[in-house]
């Protein structure tokens, strides 16, 4: 028997910019539906959404949080998503498993632009979404201006589902744009019908006409009615709203004050009537939703304070039962979540979002199934790291534990990365920004008892030479009883074009240096190149063994290795060593209104602008290409976000090495503890 998806459930993500009031809206939704008896507040750190210790410390969400409730016979799972751009990966991972999203924003024109990347993601994935304009008691622009600003950053038409009634700066009620019935808000109770406010008739009529015209673009019958001045029935409008919202063709807009529960009940009613059922979402996302085999996808991985692993999953097909085997792994319990609280259930059906315990080896985004071979479901693209810190355990003995702890952190958060740098030998933790990495360090300390010391990573400078040294002599002679040590070499050292690396040759004739000792010469040269006279690895040069001598008894490969090092120690300073820095090719993405400021930012950081052009599929956005020294990148993302309301981003990759300007080179060499002479040791 095929397991059909229950239409009695909805999975809804709550998304939006930092400080827009998403967690407060979740608290209100849970309170209005009776899931909680008393509302918490972000300020008091006692909300359901901010149950993580790192969220409570900072008074904002740093990871997704799920909460289940029921309203009018429908089971809702709400997923509260972080608003900070540094935790966008959490949001994107969760969004691919929901039926609809509520985009929460403030009625502030300057902040509307921050919604653009979120709208783009929702539309690219065709995720139905509604807008809830929160904090209407603090609005600094007119309702129609708010709608106009929102339309400018959305590729889908926005339609006002209701029109707010204001008394000065206070939100007192709303007009339902479908029925044109006005309502007055009451604290702690549903809104009451009131007579239509005559002073809003013209404004409401304009907004309603725009809503109907937007819906008529997808319904020929409605278009005919409008052309003939026929008032469409409410049922037809609601049907169109449900169809167009479900297909991500229009975006209904609601207004409210979540802190006072204003606008929350109408929002819930719209989710009941108009948001797509899980079956509709599954049909859109999957090629085949029929069948008995269970199919699910991991939206988030948690390692709980007690040390257990929980995987938040969307069930796309079939049933999950306690102890079911998925991808060859026997699961632990099945839980519905209310923040950090867990409610055990024996069985769940397709269309639900629940947490599974003990899915070892399974990561966020993975597809899990009872089938042995199953096609991987699409997952959100992993964001590239843009900010780094070098980390070291405070206790030396903890170095062994660090790798395992970071592996678990990467399972929780795929936007993290780490590396052991080959040149600087530092352990470098990569992430999406300073706060993102501070949260990660807090988790290392809290969950794994691994306090860290941190500093900005060293720049992997290199050295090279400017001139050829035709012949430099190195002799190693040592006598200490028994066999002595003797090696004698003449080397030619010359620069190579940038990016060539290192070449070693020999032009020995007559066996003045026996062949068995030549590898020792190359080894000695290579060892010296790891740490040049300026304190950094040397690159882009050729060394040729041209002559030498040996002793029948005292010569050895080790002796020729030492002789080569002595020759290099003498010769490299004569070859005019110079400092090189890594240059990155950077592609910066920014709204066009900030392009000039970003160009100035790049130039001020010694960047070389290569050009800029409009961004494909992003109206009003630019891509800027530039070369930028790696030394100038360490806080680049912080300034870029500051200039662009947090929405600027960049992609980078290593491109080439380039000489460091003389004055800067002197500072680098001095800070590295080298004066430019000797071997730097």
Phi, psi and omega in degrees: 000132180286137178272113180273148180287134178292133175275356181272029178217157175218140175244118189231126175269144175250114187230167178150174184292164174305133177074012180280345176102028182295313182293325176294321177296316177301315180300319179293317178301317180292324180290314181297326181273000176084009180287331175231150183266345181214135181278139171268180178224150179298321181299321181272000177057040181229029178273159177295320185291328181257055182280340179290143181301321181293329176288318181296321180299325188256352181063031169203159186287137176239359175204162180291150179222132183255145178213135182250145178203175177230147179210121181051043175082001179254132177273121179253136165244115177261138176242111179277122185251146179299149179262335181295138179299337181289344179242026182297330180301320177302314182296312183297319179299321182286324186298330184290353181249006184256166178270332180201166178227143171258117178268113183264133178214171178255153178279058181235115186305318185295338184263350183298326181302332181295347179278344189304309180298326180291314176302319181297316179297314181300318181286323177299324180266000181054047179266117179302139181210149176244157176250132174244107179279104186271171174057041179295345176285355179238020184297136177248005176221161180291156182304313182294327175294321177300313179298317180298316180296320179294320180298331183291341183247008181242135177279347177258146179294133176267137180233130178288115180277337177212161180239124185287146174254120184247145170240093189069240179264001183263135173277119183248344181181196181204161173248123176287119186287345178279308183269344186059030173266134178267148181225151176248135181281151173224137177297128175074011181211160177296158179287150179256145174295141176223164177298151181295127179290117184297330183288348180254003188301314183292315181296316181295321180297319179297313181294323181291321178299320178295322177297312182294321179295322178295318178292325182293340176297341182242007183217104183298324181294318178296323179297317178298319180297319181292320179295331181263012179057037175264129179286116182291146178296151179301322181299323179292319179296315180296321178297317179295318178301317180295316182292314184288323176295314182298331179266007183054049178256332177226162180233103177292145183241132178239160182230146179183185174226098186299326182299330179255006182069011179287128178087355185283319180294316175300324178296316178298318180299321179294321177297323178295313188279323197243336179292143182293147175288159179305327180296320178297316179298316181295320179296325179287323187273327186251150175284327183218107180264354181277154178127163182267342184289138181285139178219127182215170179221140182277124181261336183197143176245131177241140163251110187287161179304332178280357176096356181275152180263132175238136178242117176280120187233149170260125178272113183269331185206147175077197180239152169246130178239158182303127179084009181298148179263119180237128183053035178080006183244128177281122183281163172271226183283165174249132186224139163269142186253147169226080190068237178271353177280145183235133176245116182289137173228148182281330188205143173225154183255172178303143179101354182257158173244120183221173177252137176246141179261155172062039172272071185294137179084356180260132184251166175302133182096342183293147173268133180235144186202162172280346176284150179286320180240117182222142179287134179293132175285150178302143178234159180297140178297137179282131180290144179282142178292144184229358183215142186222150170226141170275132185237147177218131177300139177298326178255124184302326182292346182277356182301326181293325183283340189297317183300314180295321180293317180294324177302318178292321178297322179291332174292322178288324189221102184283354178272003172269157173207160176212158180207155169256109188290131185293327182271314185270345180063020178270149168273117186247126177258125183251144177202203187260002179160177184296315181294320179304314181287327177295321176298317179298318178294324175299319180293321176302320182286314185288310188278327189239007179051049181234077175292141186240150163258147186224157170202163177295141182298148174291147174281129182282072178296157174231167173241156169213182181238157183255334186227163180272140170248112191293320182206121177232137189258138174224123179232131177240119182223125183214131181230123180212052180080137183069210178295139175268192178232130181215126174213140186216121184222155169236127183240146168253132181238126180217149181287155176239162177302153183300131179092359182285325181097230183225135175234140176238133178227166172218142180234037183290132174234150176075009177067026180296334168235110182303147185302327183291345180263346183297320175302327177295323177297312180298320179298317179297320178296312182298320179297320179295323185293344180289343183206094185279184183294338177270354176103009185225164178300146181257136182225170173059058176208158177241138178237128180239128173278113186255333185198175178165187176209165183215170177240135185302326185258314191272346182285149178203166177299321179296321180294320178289329174298316180292323179296320179295319178299318179296321179295317179294322180297327177279320190278322185299315177301331178286342184269015179056070179295145179220156185270138177242146175236148178288134177250130181257146170268122186243134174245107183263135177248129183208150169302143186302330182293343179253004186302315182297321179293322179292321176300319177295321178299315180295315180297322180291346177252030178065026180281151175251109183288127179262340179145171175210155181205165179297144181278133180300133176064013177231090181295131179083017179234152180237153168250127179245128178255138181202157165264134182221130177299139180300329179298338182264003186266347196297326175240019184300318183296327180296312180291322180299314179295323179298323181283335191241027181058027176088357187260349177293145180214171178207156171245141181222154172206150179296139180240305183197173174259148182214146180298140178279137175307146192304311183295320178293321179300320179299318180294318180297313181296318180296316181291338178275357176084023180236139179261001178097006178237156177073197185264003179075013182242000000 
